[in-house]
Amino acid sequence: MRSLIAILFIFVTAFCTAAYGQIPIGQWRSHLPLNRGLFTDQNGDNIYCAAENGICLYHTADKSLEILTKVNSLSDVNIGFMRYYPSRKTLVVYYENGNLDLISESGTTNISDIKRKNIIGSKKVNEITFYDRYAMLSTDFGLLQVDLDRAEIKEAYQMSFTGSVNKVYSCTYDGLTLYAATDSGVYSAPANSPNLNFLGVWTQILAPQPGTYYKNIIWFTGHLLVNFRSGSDDMLYEYTAGNWVNTNKGIYAGQTLRLSNGNLVFAGSYNIKIFDNNLIEIGQVAIGASVSNIRDALFADGITWIADHEEGLVRAESSLQFSFIVPNGPLSPLSSEIEIQDDILWVSHGPRGRKWSSVYQREGFSEFKDNSWSTFNPKTVSSPLLNLDTFFDPGSVAIFPGQAERVFVSSRIMGVLEFENRAVTNYWNAYNSSLQFPTGNPGVTEIGDMAFDQNKNLWIANTASSPLSVYKTDGSWQAFSFPGQVSGQLSAGEMLIDASGRKWVDYNETGILVFDDSRPLGTTRYRLLTSTIGAGGLPSSDVRAMAEDQSGQIWIGTGKGVAVFYSPGSVLEDNVNFDAQQILIYADGSYQYLLETEVVTAIAIDGANRKWFGTENAGVFLVSADGTNELLRFNTSNSPLPSNNITALAINHHTGEVFIGTEKGIVSYRSDATLGKEYCDHTYAFPNPVRPAYEGPIAITGLVNNGRVKITDISGTLVYETNALGGQAIWYGKNFHGEKVKSGVYLIFSSDQDGKNTCITKLLFMN
């Protein structure tokens, strides 16, 4: 028996790791752009680079990367400043909303006092300075002293030299005295003063000058230096014998001025200068085509490490020798639409809001394949057919059926492109297709959404007098107009083609056009559904999302919650009540309509026919198949979501992973439901083996859709029974009495409701 278990252990471990390496059920992973470097710092041989919503830690010894995000280490998003303090082995991360993390070998300690405090004006931190056991934060509301040993805010000092709160841009410490560069001049005070809030202890040592401010102040090997800023011009002044003297160092467009391994490093937007302790320039890195947006830099062992806002962490040996260290991920946080086919995901990096208005973003689109991201934008793709630098506001993606790496991408301004084998293969606009200009706006080919029908024809919603076009498999185009229903000024939004071939297209704050081109002439072929009772009955004409569930019902997300067309075939019939219905639920002690106070921006249907709703302000909701029971709710407070403004949802039905697009980036959550089939499909259980310390869910996947699942021990004794959620069932390793089962091999059987199509697999349980 022991030999059998050992052999099975080796087999299932190798098999599951190689073939089914996935994040566990109920876990998250981030897909955030970490190329937009803001700050860099050093921990021994390791280099940190912070972007807006995450931190890359580069281990120089083995050239490996470690990623810190809200999924695993950080408490928030929108990093406002980051510095590492070697004396306390602590990484200090301050967020724009006032939240503060202290990260050490023992984990993350969050200090949320400033985030929770009602402060009039900005909570921005301009610099972090360390001395003794403290981190002194220079902020727009004064100085903030953080005790790193006690992990608490010790003092907050308001600087009100001019009668109102003065911004502190920078502070430094010479061992006895604190110096602060503010928007009303440079001041000094004894560091051991018991009350730095008393303005009388501060002495002005440099008065403000019209049109200037003091961005940085630093004590460097006996030199007190201040970065004097006028517009984008910088001057480095030294305080000598009671006078300020221009050092004439030729600095410009400064971002940071800091100490780094015994040197002084000035990082400007266009170059980096390094000075020794005598203020002699010993090195310079100038920007080029590769590095063009410097935000911060440090100098270590002859290498300059740069946080670049386009290229992430950059290793520079000289102005001509750069290497780029960017964690894999999309290069944009935006996600207007996400589509998945055959485990390949595509996302368009365009804006999405109430009116889908144009903002002229040109951040391209990305593919996620084999756990690796590739972004296609003006820097990575060139084509004689189209300059991606003018392909503004990518909005919709449509994957060609059966060819997951052939994708069509639309623009809110510039038409539609076809992309395959990492190249633009076709491009259409109003000049070479049935697509048209909006009424009164020639030169713009405005596309809302796209979808393929069952015959692989591509339907395109176009803001135009003929607002719907089809690109057929034979290469021909045809446009359709709907007199009296949709005008050429109405912006096209979401599109859905249901299982019966009906096209559902929403038009901005007007309603949904339903069109069935298969119906014979003389019958009702199209109709505009609105919020009027008897003409659609939508809770709001502001339609944001549509989805068809496994029962053929059409779910609509609006500016006032959710509605359902239970009999979508009736919407084109005459003398029939075809109004949408809202779902009444019991919550908070009263009956109310499902999500009636929320703007529902995205809908996805999982393998168990449950509904995932994304909202504009409240995060993500998972409800039961009929919508009457809330099963999960995720927001920024209880999950790694970077924002409660959800812009896109998509589900990988093979794995159950739910991809959630927000205005600040994409994260994904491994759900417990997959899409089942009418037959068994590579049935397996994971984790397998189940180790003694594991208490989480055990997934049995590849099952017949909604099948009955039975688990027995090796002798055939039934220990547990459940139903699959689509093609996957969950077991927590306990018997009918709630007791953890004994160690051994367990057999898992599943079949459909008729007892046919039986799936069988094995699981090694170690207790």
TORFITOR-410142 format. One record per residue (C-alpha): x negated, y, z. Coordinates in steps of 0.2 Angstrom, whole numbers, padded with zeros to 4 digits, always signed. Layout:
BEGIN
XYZ
...
% end
This chain:
BEGIN
+0000+0000+0000
-0014+0012+0004
-0023+0008-0012
-0006+0012-0021
-0004+0028-0012
-0022+0033-0016
-0021+0030-0034
-0004+0039-0036
-0011+0054-0026
-0026+0055-0039
-0014+0053-0053
-0001+0066-0049
-0013+0078-0042
-0023+0079-0059
-0007+0078-0069
+0003+0092-0061
-0012+0103-0059
-0017+0101-0078
+0000+0101-0085
+0011+0111-0074
+0000+0124-0065
+0014+0136-0059
+0017+0148-0045
+0028+0139-0031
+0046+0141-0030
+0051+0157-0021
+0034+0165-0024
+0029+0181-0034
+0016+0187-0045
+0011+0204-0052
+0009+0209-0070
+0003+0226-0067
-0009+0237-0078
-0025+0239-0069
-0034+0248-0083
-0029+0265-0076
-0043+0267-0064
-0042+0281-0051
-0055+0278-0037
-0070+0266-0035
-0080+0261-0020
-0092+0249-0014
-0092+0235-0001
-0110+0228-0002
-0112+0219-0018
-0093+0221-0022
-0085+0235-0031
-0067+0241-0029
-0057+0250-0042
-0040+0257-0038
-0027+0260-0051
-0009+0266-0048
-0002+0250-0041
-0016+0239-0037
-0034+0237-0034
-0047+0226-0043
-0062+0219-0032
-0076+0214-0043
-0089+0202-0035
-0105+0206-0044
-0114+0190-0038
-0103+0178-0048
-0094+0191-0059
-0077+0186-0052
-0062+0197-0050
-0050+0198-0035
-0034+0207-0037
-0025+0216-0023
-0007+0221-0026
+0009+0222-0016
+0011+0203-0020
-0003+0198-0009
-0012+0213+0001
-0005+0230-0002
+0011+0237+0007
+0016+0250-0007
+0013+0256-0024
+0007+0273-0031
-0010+0274-0023
-0015+0292-0019
-0033+0289-0013
-0045+0275-0008
-0061+0274+0001
-0071+0260+0010
-0080+0263+0027
-0095+0251+0029
-0097+0255+0047
-0079+0248+0051
-0079+0236+0036
-0062+0244+0032
-0054+0249+0015
-0043+0264+0018
-0028+0265+0005
-0017+0280+0005
-0001+0280-0005
+0007+0296-0013
+0023+0294-0001
+0012+0295+0015
+0010+0276+0018
-0007+0270+0024
-0015+0253+0023
-0031+0248+0033
-0038+0232+0024
-0051+0222+0033
-0057+0203+0034
-0043+0200+0046
-0029+0206+0034
-0019+0222+0031
-0013+0234+0044
+0000+0246+0038
+0003+0263+0046
+0019+0270+0040
+0021+0286+0052
+0018+0299+0038
+0029+0290+0026
+0043+0290+0038
+0040+0307+0044
+0050+0321+0037
+0037+0333+0030
+0042+0348+0020
+0032+0349+0004
+0019+0337-0003
+0011+0322+0007
-0004+0321-0005
-0021+0316+0001
-0035+0325-0008
-0050+0316+0000
-0055+0304+0014
-0070+0307+0025
-0077+0295+0038
-0087+0298+0054
-0089+0289+0070
-0073+0278+0072
-0062+0289+0062
-0056+0292+0044
-0052+0311+0042
-0039+0313+0028
-0038+0330+0019
-0020+0333+0014
-0008+0346+0007
-0001+0347+0025
-0017+0348+0035
-0030+0336+0042
-0025+0319+0047
-0036+0309+0059
-0035+0290+0059
-0043+0280+0073
-0049+0264+0063
-0053+0254+0079
-0035+0257+0086
-0027+0257+0069
-0017+0272+0073
-0015+0290+0068
-0024+0300+0082
-0020+0318+0077
-0013+0328+0064
-0019+0346+0062
-0009+0359+0053
-0020+0373+0045
-0010+0389+0045
-0023+0402+0043
-0012+0413+0032
+0004+0411+0042
+0010+0396+0031
+0003+0378+0030
-0013+0378+0020
-0019+0364+0009
-0035+0355+0014
-0044+0349-0001
-0059+0342+0007
-0068+0340+0024
-0086+0335+0030
-0096+0332+0046
-0114+0336+0050
-0114+0327+0066
-0108+0342+0077
-0097+0352+0066
-0082+0349+0055
-0080+0359+0039
-0064+0361+0029
-0062+0367+0011
-0044+0374+0010
-0034+0385-0001
-0038+0400+0010
-0056+0398+0011
-0070+0387+0019
-0069+0385+0038
-0079+0377+0052
-0075+0370+0069
-0084+0360+0083
-0079+0342+0080
-0077+0339+0099
-0065+0353+0101
-0050+0346+0111
-0038+0356+0101
-0042+0358+0082
-0024+0364+0080
-0029+0380+0089
-0034+0391+0074
-0045+0401+0086
-0058+0387+0086
-0060+0388+0067
-0072+0401+0059
-0071+0406+0041
-0088+0404+0032
-0082+0407+0014
-0068+0418+0009
-0056+0414-0005
-0059+0422-0022
-0045+0426-0035
-0042+0412-0047
-0053+0400-0038
-0052+0386-0025
-0064+0375-0016
-0061+0357-0022
-0075+0348-0012
-0086+0351+0003
-0100+0339+0008
-0114+0338+0020
-0129+0330+0011
-0146+0327+0019
-0146+0344+0027
-0137+0353+0013
-0119+0360+0015
-0112+0360-0002
-0096+0366-0009
-0088+0363-0026
-0082+0380-0032
-0068+0378-0045
-0061+0391-0057
-0049+0383-0070
-0059+0369-0077
-0076+0377-0073
-0086+0371-0058
-0100+0378-0048
-0110+0369-0034
-0114+0381-0020
-0126+0378-0006
-0124+0387+0011
-0141+0393+0016
-0146+0405+0030
-0128+0411+0031
-0127+0414+0013
-0119+0404-0002
-0130+0402-0016
-0126+0394-0034
-0136+0379-0037
-0134+0380-0056
-0131+0362-0058
-0121+0363-0074
-0106+0353-0068
-0089+0354-0076
-0071+0348-0074
-0075+0340-0057
-0064+0325-0051
-0075+0319-0036
-0091+0324-0027
-0097+0311-0015
-0112+0302-0006
-0117+0286-0014
-0132+0276-0008
-0142+0291-0003
-0138+0301-0018
-0125+0314-0022
-0113+0309-0037
-0103+0322-0046
-0089+0314-0057
-0082+0326-0069
-0068+0322-0082
-0082+0322-0096
-0098+0317-0087
-0106+0311-0072
-0122+0318-0063
-0132+0310-0050
-0144+0320-0038
-0157+0315-0026
-0158+0321-0008
-0168+0337-0015
-0153+0340-0027
-0164+0335-0041
-0154+0328-0055
-0160+0309-0058
-0146+0303-0069
-0132+0307-0081
-0118+0298-0089
-0109+0307-0103
-0092+0301-0110
-0090+0294-0128
-0077+0285-0138
-0077+0271-0125
-0076+0280-0109
-0066+0296-0110
-0056+0299-0094
-0067+0298-0079
-0059+0299-0062
-0072+0294-0050
-0089+0286-0049
-0103+0279-0038
-0121+0275-0040
-0129+0259-0034
-0146+0250-0039
-0148+0260-0055
-0130+0256-0061
-0116+0269-0062
-0099+0262-0058
-0084+0272-0065
-0066+0272-0062
-0059+0277-0080
-0040+0281-0082
-0040+0271-0098
-0053+0257-0097
-0052+0253-0078
-0069+0249-0070
-0084+0253-0081
-0102+0247-0078
-0114+0260-0085
-0132+0257-0087
-0133+0273-0097
-0123+0284-0108
-0124+0271-0122
-0123+0255-0112
-0105+0251-0105
-0097+0236-0100
-0078+0235-0095
-0071+0225-0081
-0052+0225-0083
-0041+0212-0075
-0029+0203-0087
-0013+0212-0088
-0002+0223-0100
-0010+0240-0103
+0006+0249-0099
+0018+0249-0084
+0033+0253-0095
+0046+0239-0101
+0060+0244-0111
+0064+0225-0116
+0057+0208-0112
+0061+0193-0122
+0055+0175-0120
+0054+0160-0132
+0044+0144-0130
+0035+0150-0114
+0029+0166-0124
+0034+0183-0118
+0035+0199-0127
+0038+0216-0120
+0040+0233-0127
+0032+0247-0118
+0044+0261-0121
+0054+0272-0109
+0072+0268-0104
+0084+0279-0096
+0102+0285-0095
+0103+0291-0113
+0088+0282-0120
+0081+0299-0125
+0065+0300-0135
+0049+0305-0125
+0036+0301-0138
+0027+0287-0129
+0015+0277-0139
+0010+0263-0128
+0014+0248-0139
+0020+0231-0135
+0012+0216-0126
+0012+0197-0127
+0011+0185-0112
+0005+0168-0118
-0004+0154-0108
-0005+0166-0093
-0015+0179-0103
-0009+0196-0108
-0013+0205-0125
-0007+0223-0128
-0005+0230-0146
-0006+0248-0147
-0015+0262-0157
-0032+0257-0150
-0031+0238-0153
-0021+0237-0169
-0024+0246-0186
-0013+0243-0201
-0012+0250-0219
+0007+0249-0217
+0009+0259-0201
-0001+0270-0190
+0004+0264-0172
-0001+0281-0166
+0015+0287-0173
+0026+0272-0168
+0034+0281-0154
+0045+0274-0140
+0045+0256-0143
+0062+0250-0138
+0068+0233-0143
+0059+0216-0146
+0067+0202-0156
+0058+0185-0157
+0060+0176-0174
+0070+0159-0169
+0058+0145-0169
+0042+0156-0172
+0038+0163-0155
+0023+0173-0161
+0032+0182-0175
+0041+0197-0167
+0050+0212-0173
+0048+0228-0163
+0059+0244-0165
+0055+0262-0161
+0068+0275-0155
+0061+0286-0168
+0051+0277-0182
+0061+0261-0187
+0056+0243-0186
+0040+0233-0188
+0036+0215-0190
+0021+0208-0181
+0013+0191-0183
-0005+0184-0181
-0010+0200-0172
-0006+0211-0187
+0008+0222-0194
+0016+0212-0208
+0031+0223-0213
+0038+0240-0208
+0055+0247-0212
+0063+0264-0210
+0077+0274-0219
+0066+0275-0234
+0064+0257-0238
+0079+0248-0231
+0098+0250-0227
+0093+0259-0211
+0098+0277-0210
+0094+0294-0202
+0105+0300-0189
+0118+0313-0194
+0109+0330-0194
+0092+0323-0190
+0083+0318-0206
+0066+0310-0204
+0070+0300-0189
+0075+0282-0190
+0082+0279-0173
+0084+0261-0167
+0094+0255-0152
+0093+0236-0151
+0090+0221-0162
+0096+0203-0161
+0095+0187-0172
+0111+0178-0177
+0112+0159-0178
+0107+0160-0197
+0091+0169-0192
+0097+0186-0199
+0091+0201-0190
+0104+0213-0185
+0099+0231-0180
+0109+0244-0171
+0105+0261-0180
+0110+0278-0175
+0118+0283-0191
+0134+0285-0201
+0132+0266-0205
+0126+0261-0188
+0124+0242-0190
+0112+0234-0203
+0107+0217-0206
+0090+0211-0213
+0094+0194-0221
+0082+0179-0223
+0082+0182-0242
+0074+0199-0239
+0089+0209-0243
+0097+0222-0232
+0115+0227-0229
+0123+0241-0219
+0140+0242-0211
+0151+0257-0206
+0165+0258-0195
+0176+0273-0199
+0186+0281-0185
+0176+0271-0172
+0157+0276-0172
+0150+0292-0179
+0132+0296-0185
+0128+0306-0170
+0131+0292-0156
+0114+0284-0150
+0114+0265-0152
+0110+0256-0136
+0111+0237-0132
+0116+0223-0144
+0122+0206-0141
+0127+0192-0153
+0138+0180-0145
+0139+0161-0148
+0153+0164-0161
+0143+0177-0170
+0152+0192-0164
+0141+0208-0163
+0143+0218-0148
+0134+0235-0148
+0135+0249-0135
+0135+0267-0140
+0129+0280-0128
+0143+0284-0115
+0156+0280-0128
+0159+0261-0126
+0156+0245-0135
+0159+0241-0154
+0163+0223-0157
+0161+0217-0175
+0165+0200-0183
+0159+0200-0201
+0166+0182-0202
+0184+0187-0201
+0193+0189-0217
+0198+0206-0224
+0215+0211-0219
+0212+0206-0201
+0204+0216-0187
+0186+0214-0190
+0180+0228-0177
+0185+0237-0162
+0178+0250-0150
+0180+0245-0132
+0181+0260-0120
+0186+0263-0102
+0204+0266-0107
+0216+0253-0100
+0223+0243-0115
+0207+0248-0125
+0194+0238-0116
+0196+0243-0098
+0178+0246-0094
+0174+0253-0077
+0163+0265-0086
+0159+0269-0104
+0141+0271-0099
+0136+0253-0104
+0118+0248-0100
+0117+0229-0102
+0126+0214-0109
+0124+0195-0108
+0134+0180-0113
+0134+0166-0100
+0135+0147-0102
+0154+0147-0102
+0155+0160-0116
+0160+0174-0105
+0153+0191-0109
+0146+0201-0094
+0144+0220-0095
+0133+0231-0084
+0139+0249-0083
+0136+0265-0074
+0149+0259-0061
+0145+0241-0059
+0150+0225-0068
+0164+0219-0079
+0168+0203-0088
+0177+0198-0104
+0183+0181-0099
+0190+0178-0116
+0179+0187-0128
+0188+0180-0143
+0203+0190-0139
+0195+0207-0141
+0199+0207-0160
+0216+0201-0158
+0231+0212-0159
+0245+0212-0146
+0234+0204-0133
+0227+0210-0117
+0209+0210-0120
+0203+0222-0106
+0188+0218-0096
+0190+0212-0078
+0180+0217-0062
+0175+0205-0049
+0183+0207-0032
+0171+0202-0018
+0172+0203+0001
+0157+0213+0008
+0154+0224+0024
+0171+0220+0031
+0181+0225+0015
+0185+0220-0002
+0176+0229-0016
+0171+0227-0034
+0155+0219-0038
+0141+0232-0038
+0154+0246-0041
+0142+0259-0033
+0127+0254-0044
+0121+0258-0061
+0118+0240-0068
+0104+0242-0081
+0099+0223-0085
+0108+0206-0084
+0100+0189-0086
+0109+0172-0084
+0099+0158-0076
+0099+0139-0079
+0113+0137-0066
+0124+0150-0074
+0120+0162-0060
+0119+0180-0064
+0104+0192-0061
+0107+0210-0061
+0095+0224-0062
+0100+0241-0055
+0094+0259-0057
+0092+0262-0039
+0094+0247-0028
+0083+0233-0036
+0088+0216-0041
+0103+0205-0036
+0106+0187-0039
+0125+0181-0038
+0134+0165-0040
+0140+0159-0057
+0157+0167-0054
+0149+0183-0047
+0158+0181-0030
+0144+0177-0019
+0128+0186-0017
+0113+0174-0016
+0098+0185-0016
+0094+0204-0015
+0076+0211-0019
+0071+0229-0017
+0055+0238-0013
+0058+0236+0006
+0059+0217+0006
+0049+0211-0009
+0034+0215-0020
+0045+0225-0032
+0035+0241-0037
+0051+0251-0040
+0070+0249-0037
+0073+0256-0055
+0074+0240-0065
+0072+0242-0084
+0072+0224-0090
+0075+0206-0085
+0071+0190-0093
+0070+0172-0088
+0058+0158-0093
+0071+0144-0093
+0057+0131-0094
+0050+0136-0077
+0063+0147-0069
+0052+0162-0068
+0061+0178-0068
+0052+0193-0076
+0057+0209-0069
+0052+0225-0078
+0052+0242-0068
+0047+0259-0072
+0031+0256-0062
+0026+0239-0070
+0032+0220-0071
+0032+0207-0057
+0039+0190-0058
+0048+0178-0046
+0049+0159-0047
+0067+0155-0045
+0074+0138-0041
+0085+0135-0057
+0079+0130-0074
+0089+0127-0090
+0094+0109-0091
+0097+0098-0106
+0109+0084-0110
+0094+0072-0108
+0079+0070-0097
+0064+0081-0102
+0047+0077-0094
+0054+0074-0077
+0042+0078-0063
+0041+0085-0045
+0030+0098-0038
+0021+0100-0027
+0015+0082-0028
+0008+0076-0017
+0017+0085-0003
+0004+0088+0011
+0007+0088+0029
+0007+0107+0032
+0018+0111+0018
+0036+0117+0023
+0042+0125+0007
+0053+0119-0007
+0050+0104-0017
+0056+0106-0035
+0062+0091-0046
+0063+0098-0064
+0066+0091-0081
+0083+0085-0076
+0099+0083-0085
+0109+0099-0084
+0118+0100-0067
+0115+0082-0063
+0117+0072-0047
+0100+0069-0039
+0097+0054-0027
+0080+0052-0017
+0076+0035-0010
+0061+0028-0001
+0051+0014-0009
+0063+0000-0002
+0078+0009-0010
+0086+0017+0006
+0094+0033+0001
+0087+0048+0011
+0094+0063+0002
+0106+0068-0011
+0110+0085-0020
+0115+0093-0036
+0103+0101-0049
+0103+0119-0052
+0103+0118-0071
+0088+0107-0075
+0080+0108-0058
+0084+0102-0040
+0077+0108-0023
+0072+0097-0009
+0064+0102+0008
+0057+0085+0012
+0071+0081+0025
+0084+0067+0027
+0102+0069+0029
+0099+0072+0048
+0088+0087+0044
+0072+0077+0050
+0056+0077+0040
+0054+0061+0031
+0040+0049+0034
+0024+0047+0024
+0026+0037+0008
+0031+0036-0010
+0049+0042-0014
+0059+0038-0029
+0069+0051-0037
+0084+0047-0048
+0096+0059-0057
+0110+0057-0070
+0124+0067-0077
+0142+0067-0071
+0146+0051-0080
+0131+0042-0073
+0122+0041-0089
+0105+0049-0095
+0096+0044-0079
+0080+0053-0075
+0067+0044-0064
+0051+0051-0056
+0040+0048-0040
+0034+0059-0026
+0020+0056-0013
+0025+0063+0004
+0012+0065+0017
+0018+0068+0035
% end
